[in-house]
């Protein structure tokens, strides 16, 4: 589904620019996922759908945890999927495991300016 400009793939090399710096302009929700992880495959389409619904109020950055273990280690991730939310260059919240769309909307609404 990654046809939206609000949904990007990110790796360790471009994480600082495309997540931390970019979150100073638009909040960035980072999905740490892995191919072998069934809850990851369940959560990713939920995150993509909610990101599209939010129409530019948030960016979804997808990180393949297996290919970016240093990033996973830097944020002390214990399992996948884990979602981190960056606002204003800072990590402001996180959640783990597959969740329903309403949970993701509530998670975002706590941190995003009203749209």
C-alpha atoms as an extended CHARMM CRD file, in Angstrom:
* protein
*
       115  EXT
         1         1  UNK       CA              0.0000000000        0.0000000000        0.0000000000  PROA      1               0.0000000000
         2         2  UNK       CA              3.0070000000        2.3440000000        0.3570000000  PROA      2               0.0000000000
         3         3  UNK       CA              1.6660000000        4.7230000000       -2.3000000000  PROA      3               0.0000000000
         4         4  UNK       CA              1.1480000000        7.6010000000        0.1150000000  PROA      4               0.0000000000
         5         5  UNK       CA              3.7700000000       10.3430000000        0.5660000000  PROA      5               0.0000000000
         6         6  UNK       CA              3.0430000000       10.0950000000        4.3150000000  PROA      6               0.0000000000
         7         7  UNK       CA              4.3130000000        6.4810000000        4.3930000000  PROA      7               0.0000000000
         8         8  UNK       CA              8.0630000000        6.0180000000        4.0390000000  PROA      8               0.0000000000
         9         9  UNK       CA             10.6780000000        3.3350000000        4.5390000000  PROA      9               0.0000000000
        10        10  UNK       CA             13.5180000000        4.4250000000        6.8110000000  PROA      10              0.0000000000
        11        11  UNK       CA             16.8310000000        2.8630000000        7.8330000000  PROA      11              0.0000000000
        12        12  UNK       CA             19.6330000000        3.6500000000       10.2220000000  PROA      12              0.0000000000
        13        13  UNK       CA             21.4320000000        5.8760000000        7.7110000000  PROA      13              0.0000000000
        14        14  UNK       CA             18.5160000000        8.2710000000        7.1680000000  PROA      14              0.0000000000
        15        15  UNK       CA             16.6910000000        7.9200000000       10.5190000000  PROA      15              0.0000000000
        16        16  UNK       CA             18.0190000000       11.1710000000       12.0140000000  PROA      16              0.0000000000
        17        17  UNK       CA             16.9570000000       13.2490000000        9.0040000000  PROA      17              0.0000000000
        18        18  UNK       CA             13.7060000000       11.5190000000        8.0320000000  PROA      18              0.0000000000
        19        19  UNK       CA             12.3950000000       10.8680000000       11.5550000000  PROA      19              0.0000000000
        20        20  UNK       CA             13.9720000000       13.0600000000       14.2300000000  PROA      20              0.0000000000
        21        21  UNK       CA             14.4950000000       16.2220000000       12.1470000000  PROA      21              0.0000000000
        22        22  UNK       CA             11.2970000000       15.7060000000       10.1190000000  PROA      22              0.0000000000
        23        23  UNK       CA              9.2670000000       15.3910000000       13.3560000000  PROA      23              0.0000000000
        24        24  UNK       CA             10.0560000000       19.0470000000       14.0760000000  PROA      24              0.0000000000
        25        25  UNK       CA              7.6720000000       19.8410000000       11.1850000000  PROA      25              0.0000000000
        26        26  UNK       CA              5.2540000000       16.8830000000       11.1740000000  PROA      26              0.0000000000
        27        27  UNK       CA              4.9480000000       14.1860000000       13.8760000000  PROA      27              0.0000000000
        28        28  UNK       CA              6.5030000000       10.8780000000       12.7950000000  PROA      28              0.0000000000
        29        29  UNK       CA              5.1600000000        7.4940000000       13.9100000000  PROA      29              0.0000000000
        30        30  UNK       CA              7.8700000000        4.8240000000       13.5300000000  PROA      30              0.0000000000
        31        31  UNK       CA              6.8210000000        1.2010000000       12.9850000000  PROA      31              0.0000000000
        32        32  UNK       CA              9.5950000000       -1.2530000000       13.9200000000  PROA      32              0.0000000000
        33        33  UNK       CA              8.5320000000       -4.4960000000       12.2380000000  PROA      33              0.0000000000
        34        34  UNK       CA              9.9950000000       -7.8250000000       11.1020000000  PROA      34              0.0000000000
        35        35  UNK       CA              9.0190000000      -10.2030000000        8.2860000000  PROA      35              0.0000000000
        36        36  UNK       CA              8.8300000000      -13.2230000000       10.6160000000  PROA      36              0.0000000000
        37        37  UNK       CA              6.4330000000      -11.4660000000       13.0240000000  PROA      37              0.0000000000
        38        38  UNK       CA              2.6850000000      -12.1960000000       12.5530000000  PROA      38              0.0000000000
        39        39  UNK       CA              1.5480000000       -9.2860000000       14.8160000000  PROA      39              0.0000000000
        40        40  UNK       CA              3.6900000000       -6.9810000000       12.6520000000  PROA      40              0.0000000000
        41        41  UNK       CA              1.8460000000       -8.1140000000        9.5340000000  PROA      41              0.0000000000
        42        42  UNK       CA             -1.4430000000       -7.4100000000       11.3420000000  PROA      42              0.0000000000
        43        43  UNK       CA             -0.4380000000       -3.9530000000       12.5910000000  PROA      43              0.0000000000
        44        44  UNK       CA              1.1880000000       -2.4870000000        9.4690000000  PROA      44              0.0000000000
        45        45  UNK       CA             -2.0430000000       -2.1640000000        7.4200000000  PROA      45              0.0000000000
        46        46  UNK       CA             -3.7780000000       -0.5960000000       10.4460000000  PROA      46              0.0000000000
        47        47  UNK       CA             -0.9900000000        1.9960000000       10.7860000000  PROA      47              0.0000000000
        48        48  UNK       CA             -1.0420000000        2.6920000000        7.0450000000  PROA      48              0.0000000000
        49        49  UNK       CA             -4.8260000000        3.1570000000        6.9920000000  PROA      49              0.0000000000
        50        50  UNK       CA             -4.8220000000        5.5020000000       10.0070000000  PROA      50              0.0000000000
        51        51  UNK       CA             -1.8950000000        7.4950000000        8.5560000000  PROA      51              0.0000000000
        52        52  UNK       CA             -3.8160000000        8.0320000000        5.3100000000  PROA      52              0.0000000000
        53        53  UNK       CA             -6.9370000000        9.0430000000        7.3130000000  PROA      53              0.0000000000
        54        54  UNK       CA             -4.8710000000       11.6770000000        9.1220000000  PROA      54              0.0000000000
        55        55  UNK       CA             -4.0730000000       13.2650000000        5.7480000000  PROA      55              0.0000000000
        56        56  UNK       CA             -0.6780000000       14.8040000000        6.3810000000  PROA      56              0.0000000000
        57        57  UNK       CA             -0.9570000000       15.3180000000       10.1510000000  PROA      57              0.0000000000
        58        58  UNK       CA              1.4450000000       12.4210000000       10.7560000000  PROA      58              0.0000000000
        59        59  UNK       CA              4.0880000000       10.5250000000        8.7750000000  PROA      59              0.0000000000
        60        60  UNK       CA              4.5140000000        6.7500000000        9.1120000000  PROA      60              0.0000000000
        61        61  UNK       CA              8.1520000000        5.6410000000        8.9310000000  PROA      61              0.0000000000
        62        62  UNK       CA              8.5820000000        1.8840000000        8.5840000000  PROA      62              0.0000000000
        63        63  UNK       CA             11.8110000000        0.3330000000        9.8890000000  PROA      63              0.0000000000
        64        64  UNK       CA             12.7630000000       -3.2840000000        9.2070000000  PROA      64              0.0000000000
        65        65  UNK       CA             14.0580000000       -4.2600000000       12.6490000000  PROA      65              0.0000000000
        66        66  UNK       CA             16.1940000000       -7.1550000000       11.3440000000  PROA      66              0.0000000000
        67        67  UNK       CA             18.1100000000       -4.8100000000        9.0360000000  PROA      67              0.0000000000
        68        68  UNK       CA             18.3770000000       -2.0100000000       11.6230000000  PROA      68              0.0000000000
        69        69  UNK       CA             19.2110000000       -3.7260000000       14.9080000000  PROA      69              0.0000000000
        70        70  UNK       CA             21.2880000000       -0.7720000000       16.1450000000  PROA      70              0.0000000000
        71        71  UNK       CA             18.2060000000        1.4620000000       15.9500000000  PROA      71              0.0000000000
        72        72  UNK       CA             16.1220000000       -1.1480000000       17.7630000000  PROA      72              0.0000000000
        73        73  UNK       CA             18.8390000000       -1.3120000000       20.4230000000  PROA      73              0.0000000000
        74        74  UNK       CA             19.1080000000        2.4710000000       20.7210000000  PROA      74              0.0000000000
        75        75  UNK       CA             15.4120000000        2.6680000000       21.6340000000  PROA      75              0.0000000000
        76        76  UNK       CA             15.5720000000       -0.4600000000       23.8490000000  PROA      76              0.0000000000
        77        77  UNK       CA             12.9130000000       -2.3430000000       21.9250000000  PROA      77              0.0000000000
        78        78  UNK       CA             12.0710000000       -5.6590000000       23.5420000000  PROA      78              0.0000000000
        79        79  UNK       CA              9.6370000000       -7.0230000000       20.9810000000  PROA      79              0.0000000000
        80        80  UNK       CA              7.9740000000       -6.3580000000       17.6790000000  PROA      80              0.0000000000
        81        81  UNK       CA              6.0220000000       -4.6200000000       16.4800000000  PROA      81              0.0000000000
        82        82  UNK       CA              6.9050000000       -1.5440000000       18.4830000000  PROA      82              0.0000000000
        83        83  UNK       CA              5.6870000000        1.8950000000       17.4390000000  PROA      83              0.0000000000
        84        84  UNK       CA              7.4880000000        5.0620000000       18.5300000000  PROA      84              0.0000000000
        85        85  UNK       CA              6.0710000000        8.5570000000       18.1200000000  PROA      85              0.0000000000
        86        86  UNK       CA              8.3950000000       11.5200000000       17.5830000000  PROA      86              0.0000000000
        87        87  UNK       CA              7.1200000000       15.0880000000       17.9250000000  PROA      87              0.0000000000
        88        88  UNK       CA              9.3560000000       18.1560000000       17.8110000000  PROA      88              0.0000000000
        89        89  UNK       CA             12.4990000000       16.0590000000       17.4990000000  PROA      89              0.0000000000
        90        90  UNK       CA             11.7170000000       14.0970000000       20.6810000000  PROA      90              0.0000000000
        91        91  UNK       CA             10.4070000000       10.6000000000       21.3970000000  PROA      91              0.0000000000
        92        92  UNK       CA              7.0830000000       11.2810000000       23.1390000000  PROA      92              0.0000000000
        93        93  UNK       CA              5.3480000000        7.8870000000       23.3460000000  PROA      93              0.0000000000
        94        94  UNK       CA              5.4020000000        4.2460000000       22.2960000000  PROA      94              0.0000000000
        95        95  UNK       CA              3.3270000000        1.0880000000       22.1960000000  PROA      95              0.0000000000
        96        96  UNK       CA              3.9510000000       -2.5550000000       21.3620000000  PROA      96              0.0000000000
        97        97  UNK       CA              2.0050000000       -5.3850000000       19.7150000000  PROA      97              0.0000000000
        98        98  UNK       CA             -0.8130000000       -5.3430000000       17.2050000000  PROA      98              0.0000000000
        99        99  UNK       CA             -3.6020000000       -2.8770000000       17.9790000000  PROA      99              0.0000000000
       100       100  UNK       CA             -6.9810000000       -1.8840000000       16.5940000000  PROA      100             0.0000000000
       101       101  UNK       CA             -7.4120000000        1.2940000000       14.5280000000  PROA      101             0.0000000000
       102       102  UNK       CA             -9.2320000000        3.0450000000       17.4070000000  PROA      102             0.0000000000
       103       103  UNK       CA             -6.2500000000        2.4420000000       19.7140000000  PROA      103             0.0000000000
       104       104  UNK       CA             -3.8800000000        3.9540000000       17.1380000000  PROA      104             0.0000000000
       105       105  UNK       CA             -6.1590000000        6.9850000000       16.6330000000  PROA      105             0.0000000000
       106       106  UNK       CA             -6.3560000000        7.5530000000       20.4150000000  PROA      106             0.0000000000
       107       107  UNK       CA             -2.5580000000        7.1750000000       20.6720000000  PROA      107             0.0000000000
       108       108  UNK       CA             -2.0420000000        9.8370000000       17.9680000000  PROA      108             0.0000000000
       109       109  UNK       CA             -4.7870000000       12.1630000000       19.2220000000  PROA      109             0.0000000000
       110       110  UNK       CA             -3.0550000000       12.4580000000       22.6150000000  PROA      110             0.0000000000
       111       111  UNK       CA             -0.0170000000       14.0490000000       20.9120000000  PROA      111             0.0000000000
       112       112  UNK       CA             -1.1130000000       15.7100000000       17.6820000000  PROA      112             0.0000000000
       113       113  UNK       CA             -2.5510000000       19.1770000000       17.3540000000  PROA      113             0.0000000000
       114       114  UNK       CA             -6.2540000000       19.0520000000       16.4740000000  PROA      114             0.0000000000
       115       115  UNK       CA             -6.7700000000       18.8130000000       12.7480000000  PROA      115             0.0000000000
